[in-house]
């Protein structure tokens, strides 16, 4: 199934590059969760009420290090000012040394954009400092709430 999906994506990308399918250039293909329950996945990713997960095209999780640290990265395609934009974000979840039943993470965000867009919610996330996530079982939660900016990220890290 994965191989078939990759072949379809390659064909779609080639069609987009040749300019034959302009409708697909203006719509984002949503990220679909892996079928296997043991694979890591983003379960929820909402910033200021906007579902960021719907704009993710590819999502990758690294293997966990011995201390539990891991990297999440994804490619996004979204529309801003009637222009299709692309960016890649990175969230490094570094274990904070808490060896209790639930682990904590210091989260270091970063983003690479086709050109700088300060209004991108993921760009705004990358500007945040001191982000903390917590782990219980196989779930990792990263939340941030303030009067003008809210984040709710829930991950299944597949353990």
C-alpha atoms as an extended CHARMM CRD file, in Angstrom:
* protein
*
       159  EXT
         1         1  UNK       CA              0.0000000000        0.0000000000        0.0000000000  PROA      1               0.0000000000
         2         2  UNK       CA              2.8610000000        2.3600000000        0.8520000000  PROA      2               0.0000000000
         3         3  UNK       CA              4.6010000000        1.6630000000       -2.4480000000  PROA      3               0.0000000000
         4         4  UNK       CA              1.3590000000        2.3080000000       -4.3530000000  PROA      4               0.0000000000
         5         5  UNK       CA              0.8280000000        5.5810000000       -2.4800000000  PROA      5               0.0000000000
         6         6  UNK       CA              4.4040000000        6.6800000000       -3.2550000000  PROA      6               0.0000000000
         7         7  UNK       CA              3.9520000000        5.9030000000       -6.9580000000  PROA      7               0.0000000000
         8         8  UNK       CA              0.7020000000        7.8830000000       -7.0470000000  PROA      8               0.0000000000
         9         9  UNK       CA              2.4080000000       10.8200000000       -5.3330000000  PROA      9               0.0000000000
        10        10  UNK       CA              5.2910000000       10.7400000000       -7.8270000000  PROA      10              0.0000000000
        11        11  UNK       CA              2.8350000000       10.7350000000      -10.7260000000  PROA      11              0.0000000000
        12        12  UNK       CA              0.8770000000       13.5800000000       -9.1040000000  PROA      12              0.0000000000
        13        13  UNK       CA              4.0640000000       15.6110000000       -8.5390000000  PROA      13              0.0000000000
        14        14  UNK       CA              5.1640000000       15.0870000000      -12.1540000000  PROA      14              0.0000000000
        15        15  UNK       CA              1.7390000000       16.2030000000      -13.3850000000  PROA      15              0.0000000000
        16        16  UNK       CA              1.8860000000       19.3130000000      -11.1830000000  PROA      16              0.0000000000
        17        17  UNK       CA              5.3640000000       20.2120000000      -12.4530000000  PROA      17              0.0000000000
        18        18  UNK       CA              4.2310000000       19.9320000000      -16.0540000000  PROA      18              0.0000000000
        19        19  UNK       CA              1.2850000000       22.2340000000      -15.3310000000  PROA      19              0.0000000000
        20        20  UNK       CA             -1.3170000000       19.7850000000      -16.6380000000  PROA      20              0.0000000000
        21        21  UNK       CA             -3.3070000000       19.5660000000      -13.4160000000  PROA      21              0.0000000000
        22        22  UNK       CA             -3.7950000000       23.0600000000      -12.0270000000  PROA      22              0.0000000000
        23        23  UNK       CA             -6.6320000000       22.0030000000       -9.7110000000  PROA      23              0.0000000000
        24        24  UNK       CA             -4.2920000000       19.8650000000       -7.6110000000  PROA      24              0.0000000000
        25        25  UNK       CA             -1.8770000000       22.7640000000       -7.2280000000  PROA      25              0.0000000000
        26        26  UNK       CA             -4.4580000000       24.7550000000       -5.3070000000  PROA      26              0.0000000000
        27        27  UNK       CA             -5.5130000000       22.0640000000       -2.8670000000  PROA      27              0.0000000000
        28        28  UNK       CA             -3.5320000000       20.4340000000       -0.0850000000  PROA      28              0.0000000000
        29        29  UNK       CA             -3.5540000000       16.6720000000        0.2050000000  PROA      29              0.0000000000
        30        30  UNK       CA             -4.2560000000       15.7530000000        3.8310000000  PROA      30              0.0000000000
        31        31  UNK       CA             -1.9080000000       13.4930000000        5.7410000000  PROA      31              0.0000000000
        32        32  UNK       CA             -3.3600000000       10.0410000000        6.3380000000  PROA      32              0.0000000000
        33        33  UNK       CA             -2.5030000000        8.1540000000        9.4890000000  PROA      33              0.0000000000
        34        34  UNK       CA             -0.6000000000        4.8630000000        9.2050000000  PROA      34              0.0000000000
        35        35  UNK       CA             -2.7840000000        1.7390000000        9.4170000000  PROA      35              0.0000000000
        36        36  UNK       CA             -0.5940000000       -0.0950000000       11.9080000000  PROA      36              0.0000000000
        37        37  UNK       CA             -1.1900000000        0.7880000000       15.5440000000  PROA      37              0.0000000000
        38        38  UNK       CA              2.5070000000        0.3390000000       16.3760000000  PROA      38              0.0000000000
        39        39  UNK       CA              3.6070000000        3.1750000000       14.0890000000  PROA      39              0.0000000000
        40        40  UNK       CA              3.9600000000        6.7010000000       15.4540000000  PROA      40              0.0000000000
        41        41  UNK       CA              1.3320000000        9.1810000000       14.3070000000  PROA      41              0.0000000000
        42        42  UNK       CA              0.0200000000       12.6780000000       14.8770000000  PROA      42              0.0000000000
        43        43  UNK       CA             -3.4380000000       12.2860000000       16.3830000000  PROA      43              0.0000000000
        44        44  UNK       CA             -4.2650000000       15.9860000000       16.7700000000  PROA      44              0.0000000000
        45        45  UNK       CA             -2.4690000000       19.1900000000       15.7620000000  PROA      45              0.0000000000
        46        46  UNK       CA             -4.4910000000       22.3770000000       16.2700000000  PROA      46              0.0000000000
        47        47  UNK       CA             -3.1730000000       25.9410000000       16.5440000000  PROA      47              0.0000000000
        48        48  UNK       CA             -5.6210000000       28.7650000000       17.2800000000  PROA      48              0.0000000000
        49        49  UNK       CA             -8.5240000000       26.5900000000       16.1540000000  PROA      49              0.0000000000
        50        50  UNK       CA             -6.9290000000       25.6660000000       12.7880000000  PROA      50              0.0000000000
        51        51  UNK       CA             -6.3310000000       21.9940000000       12.0470000000  PROA      51              0.0000000000
        52        52  UNK       CA             -2.6810000000       21.9180000000       10.9790000000  PROA      52              0.0000000000
        53        53  UNK       CA             -2.7810000000       18.1390000000       10.4450000000  PROA      53              0.0000000000
        54        54  UNK       CA             -5.0650000000       18.6010000000        7.4090000000  PROA      54              0.0000000000
        55        55  UNK       CA             -2.3000000000       20.5600000000        5.6460000000  PROA      55              0.0000000000
        56        56  UNK       CA              0.4700000000       18.0220000000        6.3180000000  PROA      56              0.0000000000
        57        57  UNK       CA              1.4960000000       16.0280000000        3.2630000000  PROA      57              0.0000000000
        58        58  UNK       CA              4.2220000000       13.8340000000        4.7420000000  PROA      58              0.0000000000
        59        59  UNK       CA              5.0790000000       13.1310000000        8.3690000000  PROA      59              0.0000000000
        60        60  UNK       CA              8.1770000000       11.3890000000        9.7020000000  PROA      60              0.0000000000
        61        61  UNK       CA              9.1630000000       10.2770000000       13.1990000000  PROA      61              0.0000000000
        62        62  UNK       CA             12.7140000000        9.3010000000       14.1050000000  PROA      62              0.0000000000
        63        63  UNK       CA             13.4370000000        6.2600000000       16.1960000000  PROA      63              0.0000000000
        64        64  UNK       CA             13.6410000000        7.0880000000       19.8540000000  PROA      64              0.0000000000
        65        65  UNK       CA             17.0310000000        7.4820000000       21.4420000000  PROA      65              0.0000000000
        66        66  UNK       CA             17.8270000000        5.5280000000       24.6230000000  PROA      66              0.0000000000
        67        67  UNK       CA             16.6640000000        8.4400000000       26.7610000000  PROA      67              0.0000000000
        68        68  UNK       CA             13.3500000000        8.6730000000       24.8370000000  PROA      68              0.0000000000
        69        69  UNK       CA             14.2380000000       11.7300000000       22.7190000000  PROA      69              0.0000000000
        70        70  UNK       CA             12.8710000000       11.7840000000       19.1570000000  PROA      70              0.0000000000
        71        71  UNK       CA             12.3310000000       14.0600000000       16.1600000000  PROA      71              0.0000000000
        72        72  UNK       CA              9.0490000000       14.7610000000       14.3880000000  PROA      72              0.0000000000
        73        73  UNK       CA              9.1670000000       16.4590000000       10.9930000000  PROA      73              0.0000000000
        74        74  UNK       CA              6.5050000000       17.1210000000        8.3800000000  PROA      74              0.0000000000
        75        75  UNK       CA              6.0080000000       18.8690000000        5.0550000000  PROA      75              0.0000000000
        76        76  UNK       CA              3.0030000000       21.1650000000        4.7730000000  PROA      76              0.0000000000
        77        77  UNK       CA              1.1570000000       22.7260000000        1.8760000000  PROA      77              0.0000000000
        78        78  UNK       CA             -1.3560000000       25.4590000000        2.6490000000  PROA      78              0.0000000000
        79        79  UNK       CA             -2.8830000000       28.5690000000        1.1080000000  PROA      79              0.0000000000
        80        80  UNK       CA             -1.9800000000       32.0570000000        2.3260000000  PROA      80              0.0000000000
        81        81  UNK       CA             -3.0360000000       35.2330000000        0.5050000000  PROA      81              0.0000000000
        82        82  UNK       CA             -4.4260000000       33.0880000000       -2.3450000000  PROA      82              0.0000000000
        83        83  UNK       CA             -0.9740000000       31.5800000000       -2.8670000000  PROA      83              0.0000000000
        84        84  UNK       CA             -0.0160000000       27.9570000000       -2.3380000000  PROA      84              0.0000000000
        85        85  UNK       CA              2.7620000000       27.8980000000        0.2480000000  PROA      85              0.0000000000
        86        86  UNK       CA              5.0610000000       25.1260000000        1.4120000000  PROA      86              0.0000000000
        87        87  UNK       CA              7.0480000000       24.6640000000        4.5840000000  PROA      87              0.0000000000
        88        88  UNK       CA              8.7510000000       21.9270000000        6.5660000000  PROA      88              0.0000000000
        89        89  UNK       CA              8.6690000000       21.9220000000       10.3300000000  PROA      89              0.0000000000
        90        90  UNK       CA             10.8200000000       20.0930000000       12.8520000000  PROA      90              0.0000000000
        91        91  UNK       CA              9.9430000000       19.3750000000       16.4710000000  PROA      91              0.0000000000
        92        92  UNK       CA             12.7700000000       17.9010000000       18.5290000000  PROA      92              0.0000000000
        93        93  UNK       CA             11.4410000000       16.2790000000       21.6890000000  PROA      93              0.0000000000
        94        94  UNK       CA             14.4350000000       16.0840000000       24.0540000000  PROA      94              0.0000000000
        95        95  UNK       CA             13.9170000000       14.0100000000       27.1970000000  PROA      95              0.0000000000
        96        96  UNK       CA             14.2160000000       16.2640000000       30.2440000000  PROA      96              0.0000000000
        97        97  UNK       CA             15.6670000000       13.5930000000       32.5570000000  PROA      97              0.0000000000
        98        98  UNK       CA             12.4580000000       12.8830000000       34.4680000000  PROA      98              0.0000000000
        99        99  UNK       CA             12.6400000000        9.1320000000       35.1050000000  PROA      99              0.0000000000
       100       100  UNK       CA              9.1990000000        8.7950000000       36.6500000000  PROA      100             0.0000000000
       101       101  UNK       CA              6.1910000000        6.9780000000       35.2160000000  PROA      101             0.0000000000
       102       102  UNK       CA              5.5100000000        9.8630000000       32.8610000000  PROA      102             0.0000000000
       103       103  UNK       CA              8.3910000000       11.4860000000       31.0460000000  PROA      103             0.0000000000
       104       104  UNK       CA              8.7500000000       15.0920000000       30.1350000000  PROA      104             0.0000000000
       105       105  UNK       CA             10.2690000000       16.6690000000       27.0560000000  PROA      105             0.0000000000
       106       106  UNK       CA             11.8040000000       20.0120000000       26.2160000000  PROA      106             0.0000000000
       107       107  UNK       CA             10.5550000000       20.7750000000       22.7010000000  PROA      107             0.0000000000
       108       108  UNK       CA             12.7080000000       22.6760000000       20.2050000000  PROA      108             0.0000000000
       109       109  UNK       CA             10.7030000000       23.7950000000       17.1490000000  PROA      109             0.0000000000
       110       110  UNK       CA             12.1000000000       24.9460000000       13.7950000000  PROA      110             0.0000000000
       111       111  UNK       CA             10.6220000000       25.6940000000       10.3730000000  PROA      111             0.0000000000
       112       112  UNK       CA             11.9230000000       26.0500000000        6.8130000000  PROA      112             0.0000000000
       113       113  UNK       CA              9.6680000000       27.9410000000        4.3930000000  PROA      113             0.0000000000
       114       114  UNK       CA              9.6110000000       28.5430000000        0.6470000000  PROA      114             0.0000000000
       115       115  UNK       CA              9.8280000000       32.2000000000        1.6630000000  PROA      115             0.0000000000
       116       116  UNK       CA              9.2700000000       33.7590000000        5.0650000000  PROA      116             0.0000000000
       117       117  UNK       CA              5.6410000000       34.0120000000        6.1030000000  PROA      117             0.0000000000
       118       118  UNK       CA              5.2840000000       35.4960000000        9.5960000000  PROA      118             0.0000000000
       119       119  UNK       CA              1.5440000000       34.7340000000        9.5130000000  PROA      119             0.0000000000
       120       120  UNK       CA              2.0760000000       30.9650000000        9.2620000000  PROA      120             0.0000000000
       121       121  UNK       CA              0.9330000000       29.3850000000       12.5050000000  PROA      121             0.0000000000
       122       122  UNK       CA              3.7880000000       26.8810000000       12.3300000000  PROA      122             0.0000000000
       123       123  UNK       CA              6.2600000000       29.7470000000       11.8330000000  PROA      123             0.0000000000
       124       124  UNK       CA              4.7970000000       31.3280000000       14.9800000000  PROA      124             0.0000000000
       125       125  UNK       CA              5.2120000000       27.9960000000       16.7890000000  PROA      125             0.0000000000
       126       126  UNK       CA              8.8890000000       27.9380000000       15.7710000000  PROA      126             0.0000000000
       127       127  UNK       CA              9.3570000000       31.3090000000       17.4980000000  PROA      127             0.0000000000
       128       128  UNK       CA              8.1720000000       29.9340000000       20.8610000000  PROA      128             0.0000000000
       129       129  UNK       CA             10.6380000000       29.1800000000       23.6520000000  PROA      129             0.0000000000
       130       130  UNK       CA             10.4510000000       26.8910000000       26.6800000000  PROA      130             0.0000000000
       131       131  UNK       CA              7.8900000000       24.4990000000       25.2100000000  PROA      131             0.0000000000
       132       132  UNK       CA              7.2780000000       21.4590000000       27.4200000000  PROA      132             0.0000000000
       133       133  UNK       CA              5.5880000000       18.2010000000       26.4960000000  PROA      133             0.0000000000
       134       134  UNK       CA              4.5970000000       15.2880000000       28.6920000000  PROA      134             0.0000000000
       135       135  UNK       CA              4.4180000000       11.5780000000       27.9960000000  PROA      135             0.0000000000
       136       136  UNK       CA              2.0130000000        9.0770000000       29.4710000000  PROA      136             0.0000000000
       137       137  UNK       CA              2.1620000000        5.5680000000       28.0620000000  PROA      137             0.0000000000
       138       138  UNK       CA              2.4400000000        5.8900000000       24.2880000000  PROA      138             0.0000000000
       139       139  UNK       CA              0.9370000000        9.4100000000       24.1250000000  PROA      139             0.0000000000
       140       140  UNK       CA              2.8580000000       12.6710000000       24.0810000000  PROA      140             0.0000000000
       141       141  UNK       CA              1.0060000000       15.9400000000       24.6850000000  PROA      141             0.0000000000
       142       142  UNK       CA              2.2670000000       19.4250000000       23.8420000000  PROA      142             0.0000000000
       143       143  UNK       CA             -0.0980000000       22.2040000000       24.8770000000  PROA      143             0.0000000000
       144       144  UNK       CA              0.2980000000       25.9190000000       25.1450000000  PROA      144             0.0000000000
       145       145  UNK       CA             -2.4850000000       28.2920000000       26.0540000000  PROA      145             0.0000000000
       146       146  UNK       CA             -2.4720000000       32.0370000000       26.2520000000  PROA      146             0.0000000000
       147       147  UNK       CA             -5.0900000000       34.6870000000       25.4500000000  PROA      147             0.0000000000
       148       148  UNK       CA             -3.7630000000       35.1850000000       21.9050000000  PROA      148             0.0000000000
       149       149  UNK       CA             -2.1360000000       31.8400000000       20.9860000000  PROA      149             0.0000000000
       150       150  UNK       CA             -3.2060000000       28.2230000000       21.6250000000  PROA      150             0.0000000000
       151       151  UNK       CA             -1.5540000000       24.9370000000       20.6600000000  PROA      151             0.0000000000
       152       152  UNK       CA             -2.8190000000       21.3820000000       21.0950000000  PROA      152             0.0000000000
       153       153  UNK       CA             -0.5720000000       18.6040000000       19.7330000000  PROA      153             0.0000000000
       154       154  UNK       CA             -1.2090000000       14.9460000000       20.5550000000  PROA      154             0.0000000000
       155       155  UNK       CA              1.1420000000       12.2330000000       19.3320000000  PROA      155             0.0000000000
       156       156  UNK       CA              0.9970000000        8.4610000000       19.4670000000  PROA      156             0.0000000000
       157       157  UNK       CA              4.6690000000        7.4790000000       19.5310000000  PROA      157             0.0000000000
       158       158  UNK       CA              3.8190000000        3.8370000000       18.9180000000  PROA      158             0.0000000000
       159       159  UNK       CA              5.3730000000        2.1170000000       21.9180000000  PROA      159             0.0000000000
